[in-house]
């Protein structure tokens, strides 16, 4: 009888994680989907055969749960990340200490390969807690598991994203399009390309112990992205710049509300470009060609068009 191959994906029911789970299942792995709420990961079972995809409860801040999730696995992928804290200290607990815990336990368990999803902008000297916690996580992973591969994507897009979809929803509901940090450059990368980068990192011996920054084929300003969203949704809205000092005051209120629509930490991130650094290894070094937004985004933004995308649209020049 052939020995079964086991992979553990932390955060496997999340936006990036579900694409990684699908690819590992297609390779024949038994995939453990380590999440806080296993019932929310049941939809993944259809991506594999009977018993192939196994959701299990394993918060990355729980030492014993992480140990159980990793035991016997030959591959571990950590896709866990948060954009806002539910309570003070969550960034460090989850993205810093949690990532290090996974790497330490994986090393002790004899795991063959580890891939850590970080983010462009991870920087120990940043004034953003998100960025510093990502940097702390990277450092902890490399210290515990030197052959781990670190992947740093820019803003990730895809049908389930909270970026293009969120602004498209605003375009549909608001009489104008608010512009935050309009000149900041982003390099949106397709979620499928990020998942393919995970698989390439697992396949390629030359990816071990390296950092790859993942971006799409073009860097766009926030204003350019918002204009593109307005065009694709067929909503002709005036674009209005929002002063940063006003945004900070609003964020102080909004970050206290459920959903965390805007936080001061997110404003700090938006103040700096989020693009692949010159000279960085990226998708090309992993043998991948980045997917442009034009090939994916229009299909899932169609539902935001007038009439839900069922009526012909007339674009203004």
C-alpha positions as CSV (number, residue, x, y, z in Angstrom):
1,X,0.0,0.0,0.0
2,X,1.3,3.4,-0.9
3,X,2.1,5.8,2.0
4,X,-0.3,8.7,2.0
5,X,1.1,12.2,1.6
6,X,-0.1,14.7,4.2
7,X,-0.1,18.5,3.9
8,X,-1.3,21.0,6.5
9,X,-2.6,24.4,5.5
10,X,-3.2,26.9,8.2
11,X,-5.9,29.3,7.3
12,X,-7.0,26.9,4.6
13,X,-10.6,28.2,4.4
14,X,-9.4,31.8,3.8
15,X,-9.1,33.7,0.6
16,X,-5.6,32.4,-0.4
17,X,-5.8,29.2,1.6
18,X,-8.7,27.7,-0.3
19,X,-6.7,28.0,-3.6
20,X,-3.7,26.3,-2.0
21,X,-5.9,23.5,-0.6
22,X,-7.4,22.8,-4.1
23,X,-4.0,22.5,-5.7
24,X,-2.6,20.2,-3.0
25,X,-5.7,18.0,-3.3
26,X,-5.2,17.8,-7.0
27,X,-1.7,16.5,-6.3
28,X,-3.1,13.7,-4.2
29,X,-2.3,15.0,-0.8
30,X,-4.4,14.4,2.3
31,X,-5.0,18.0,3.2
32,X,-5.5,19.1,6.8
33,X,-7.3,22.4,6.8
34,X,-6.2,24.0,10.1
35,X,-8.7,26.7,11.1
36,X,-10.4,28.2,14.1
37,X,-13.9,27.1,13.0
38,X,-13.9,23.7,11.1
39,X,-17.5,24.0,10.1
40,X,-16.7,27.1,8.1
41,X,-14.3,24.9,6.0
42,X,-16.7,22.1,5.1
43,X,-17.2,23.6,1.6
44,X,-13.6,22.6,0.8
45,X,-14.4,18.9,0.9
46,X,-15.8,19.0,-2.6
47,X,-12.3,19.9,-3.9
48,X,-11.0,16.4,-3.2
49,X,-12.1,12.8,-2.8
50,X,-13.9,11.2,0.1
51,X,-11.8,11.9,3.3
52,X,-9.1,13.7,1.4
53,X,-9.7,17.2,2.8
54,X,-9.9,17.2,6.6
55,X,-11.0,20.5,8.4
56,X,-9.8,20.6,12.0
57,X,-9.8,23.1,14.8
58,X,-6.3,24.5,15.2
59,X,-5.8,28.1,16.3
60,X,-2.2,29.1,15.6
61,X,-2.0,30.6,19.1
62,X,-2.7,27.2,20.6
63,X,0.5,25.2,21.0
64,X,-1.1,21.8,21.4
65,X,-3.6,22.3,18.5
66,X,-0.8,23.4,16.2
67,X,1.3,20.3,17.2
68,X,-1.7,18.0,16.4
69,X,-2.3,19.7,13.1
70,X,1.3,19.3,12.0
71,X,2.1,15.8,13.3
72,X,2.8,13.5,10.4
73,X,2.7,16.2,7.7
74,X,5.5,16.5,5.1
75,X,4.3,19.9,3.9
76,X,3.1,22.9,5.9
77,X,1.7,26.1,4.4
78,X,0.8,29.1,6.6
79,X,-1.7,31.5,4.9
80,X,-3.1,33.1,8.1
81,X,-3.2,36.8,8.2
82,X,-5.4,39.7,9.5
83,X,-5.9,43.2,8.3
84,X,-7.3,44.6,11.5
85,X,-7.0,43.5,15.2
86,X,-10.0,42.1,17.0
87,X,-8.3,43.0,20.3
88,X,-5.1,44.7,21.1
89,X,-2.0,42.6,20.4
90,X,-3.6,40.3,17.8
91,X,-1.2,41.4,15.0
92,X,1.8,40.2,17.1
93,X,0.0,37.1,18.5
94,X,-1.2,35.9,15.1
95,X,1.2,37.2,12.4
96,X,4.3,37.3,14.6
97,X,4.3,34.7,17.3
98,X,1.8,32.4,15.5
99,X,4.0,32.2,12.4
100,X,7.0,31.4,14.6
101,X,5.1,28.7,16.5
102,X,4.1,26.9,13.3
103,X,7.7,27.0,12.0
104,X,9.2,25.8,15.3
105,X,6.8,22.9,15.7
106,X,7.2,22.0,12.0
107,X,10.9,21.8,12.4
108,X,10.6,19.7,15.5
109,X,8.2,17.4,13.7
110,X,10.6,16.8,10.8
111,X,8.4,18.5,8.2
112,X,10.1,18.6,4.8
113,X,8.9,21.9,3.5
114,X,7.3,25.1,4.8
115,X,5.9,28.0,3.0
116,X,5.0,31.2,4.8
117,X,2.7,33.8,3.3
118,X,3.8,37.2,4.4
119,X,3.3,40.6,2.6
120,X,5.1,43.2,0.6
121,X,5.9,46.0,3.1
122,X,6.8,43.6,5.9
123,X,9.3,45.8,7.8
124,X,10.5,45.8,11.4
125,X,11.0,49.6,11.3
126,X,7.6,50.4,10.0
127,X,5.1,52.6,12.0
128,X,2.4,50.1,11.0
129,X,1.7,47.2,13.4
130,X,0.6,45.1,10.5
131,X,3.9,45.5,8.8
132,X,6.1,45.0,11.9
133,X,4.2,41.9,12.9
134,X,4.6,40.4,9.4
135,X,8.4,41.2,9.6
136,X,8.5,39.5,13.1
137,X,6.7,36.5,11.7
138,X,9.3,36.2,8.8
139,X,12.2,36.5,11.3
140,X,10.7,33.9,13.6
141,X,10.0,31.5,10.7
142,X,13.6,31.7,9.3
143,X,15.1,31.4,12.8
144,X,13.2,28.1,13.4
145,X,13.1,26.7,9.9
146,X,15.9,28.2,7.8
147,X,14.8,26.4,4.6
148,X,11.3,27.9,4.7
149,X,10.2,29.9,1.7
150,X,8.7,33.3,2.3
151,X,6.2,34.7,-0.2
152,X,5.3,38.4,0.0
153,X,2.3,39.2,-2.2
154,X,1.1,42.7,-3.0
155,X,-2.7,43.3,-2.8
156,X,-4.3,40.0,-3.8
157,X,-7.3,40.0,-6.2
158,X,-9.8,37.3,-7.1
159,X,-13.5,36.6,-7.0
160,X,-13.6,36.5,-3.2
161,X,-11.3,39.4,-2.5
162,X,-12.0,42.2,-0.1
163,X,-10.4,44.9,-2.3
164,X,-12.0,45.2,-5.8
165,X,-15.3,43.9,-4.4
166,X,-15.4,46.4,-1.5
167,X,-14.7,49.4,-3.7
168,X,-17.2,48.1,-6.4
169,X,-19.8,48.0,-3.6
170,X,-19.0,51.5,-2.7
171,X,-19.3,52.6,-6.4
172,X,-22.8,51.1,-6.4
173,X,-24.0,52.7,-3.2
174,X,-22.3,56.0,-2.9
175,X,-23.0,59.2,-5.1
176,X,-19.2,59.7,-5.4
177,X,-16.0,57.5,-5.1
178,X,-13.8,58.5,-2.2
179,X,-10.1,58.5,-3.0
180,X,-7.7,57.5,-0.2
181,X,-4.0,57.9,-0.9
182,X,-4.7,58.3,-4.6
183,X,-1.0,58.4,-5.7
184,X,0.1,55.3,-3.7
185,X,1.2,52.5,-6.1
186,X,-0.1,49.0,-5.8
187,X,0.8,45.9,-7.8
188,X,-2.3,43.6,-7.6
189,X,-1.5,39.9,-8.0
190,X,-4.0,37.2,-8.8
191,X,-4.9,34.8,-6.0
192,X,-4.4,31.8,-8.4
193,X,-0.8,33.0,-9.1
194,X,-0.1,33.2,-5.4
195,X,-1.3,29.6,-5.0
196,X,0.7,28.6,-8.0
197,X,3.7,30.3,-6.3
198,X,3.2,28.2,-3.2
199,X,3.2,25.0,-5.3
200,X,6.3,26.2,-7.2
201,X,8.1,26.9,-3.9
202,X,7.3,23.3,-2.8
203,X,8.5,21.9,-6.1
204,X,11.7,23.8,-6.7
205,X,14.8,23.1,-4.5
206,X,16.2,26.5,-5.4
207,X,13.2,28.2,-3.6
208,X,14.2,26.9,-0.1
209,X,15.3,29.6,2.3
210,X,14.4,32.4,-0.1
211,X,12.1,35.4,-0.2
212,X,9.9,36.1,-3.2
213,X,7.9,39.2,-3.8
214,X,4.7,38.6,-5.8
215,X,3.1,41.3,-7.9
216,X,1.0,41.5,-11.1
217,X,2.3,42.7,-14.4
218,X,1.5,46.3,-13.7
219,X,1.9,48.8,-10.8
220,X,-1.2,51.1,-10.6
221,X,-2.0,54.1,-8.5
222,X,-4.9,53.8,-6.2
223,X,-6.7,56.5,-8.3
224,X,-6.1,54.4,-11.4
225,X,-7.5,51.3,-9.7
226,X,-10.6,53.1,-8.6
227,X,-11.1,54.6,-12.1
228,X,-10.9,51.1,-13.5
229,X,-13.5,49.8,-11.0
230,X,-15.9,52.6,-11.9
231,X,-15.4,51.8,-15.6
232,X,-16.0,48.0,-15.1
233,X,-19.1,48.5,-13.0
234,X,-20.6,51.2,-15.2
235,X,-21.1,53.7,-12.4
236,X,-20.1,57.2,-13.4
237,X,-19.1,58.7,-10.1
238,X,-17.0,61.8,-9.3
239,X,-13.8,60.8,-7.6
240,X,-13.2,63.0,-4.5
241,X,-9.9,63.0,-2.6
242,X,-10.3,62.6,1.1
243,X,-7.6,64.5,3.2
244,X,-5.6,62.2,5.4
245,X,-6.2,64.3,8.5
246,X,-10.0,63.8,8.1
247,X,-9.5,60.1,7.4
248,X,-7.5,59.7,10.6
249,X,-10.3,61.2,12.6
250,X,-12.9,58.9,10.8
251,X,-10.7,55.9,11.3
252,X,-10.5,56.5,15.0
253,X,-14.3,56.1,15.1
254,X,-14.7,53.4,12.4
255,X,-12.1,51.0,13.9
256,X,-14.2,50.7,17.0
257,X,-17.2,49.4,15.0
258,X,-17.9,45.8,13.9
259,X,-16.2,45.1,10.6
260,X,-13.3,47.5,11.0
261,X,-14.1,49.3,7.8
262,X,-11.0,51.6,8.2
263,X,-8.2,51.7,10.8
264,X,-5.4,54.1,11.4
265,X,-3.0,51.2,10.9
266,X,-4.4,50.6,7.4
267,X,-3.9,54.3,6.6
268,X,-0.3,54.0,7.5
269,X,0.1,51.1,5.1
270,X,-1.7,53.1,2.3
271,X,0.8,56.0,2.8
272,X,3.5,53.8,1.1
273,X,3.8,52.1,-2.2
274,X,3.1,48.3,-2.2
275,X,5.0,47.1,-5.2
276,X,7.7,44.5,-5.8
277,X,11.1,46.0,-4.8
278,X,13.7,46.4,-7.7
279,X,15.9,43.3,-7.9
280,X,13.6,41.1,-5.8
281,X,12.9,37.5,-6.9
282,X,9.3,37.1,-7.9
283,X,6.9,35.1,-10.0
284,X,9.3,34.9,-12.9
285,X,12.0,33.2,-10.8
286,X,9.3,30.7,-9.8
287,X,8.6,30.0,-13.5
288,X,5.3,31.8,-13.4
289,X,3.7,34.5,-15.6
290,X,1.5,37.1,-13.7
291,X,-2.1,37.4,-14.6
292,X,-3.4,40.9,-15.5
293,X,-6.5,42.2,-13.7
294,X,-8.2,42.6,-17.1
295,X,-8.4,38.8,-17.5
296,X,-10.2,38.2,-14.1
297,X,-11.7,41.2,-12.5
298,X,-14.4,42.1,-15.0
299,X,-16.2,38.8,-14.6
300,X,-16.7,39.1,-10.9
301,X,-17.4,42.8,-10.9
302,X,-20.2,42.4,-13.4
303,X,-22.7,41.8,-10.5
304,X,-22.1,45.4,-9.4
305,X,-23.2,46.8,-12.7
306,X,-26.6,48.5,-13.1
307,X,-29.2,45.7,-13.3
308,X,-26.7,43.3,-11.8
309,X,-24.9,43.0,-15.1
310,X,-28.0,41.9,-17.1
311,X,-28.4,45.2,-18.9
312,X,-26.2,46.5,-21.7
313,X,-23.9,49.3,-20.5
314,X,-22.9,52.4,-22.3
315,X,-19.5,53.7,-21.4
316,X,-18.7,57.4,-21.6
317,X,-15.4,58.3,-23.3
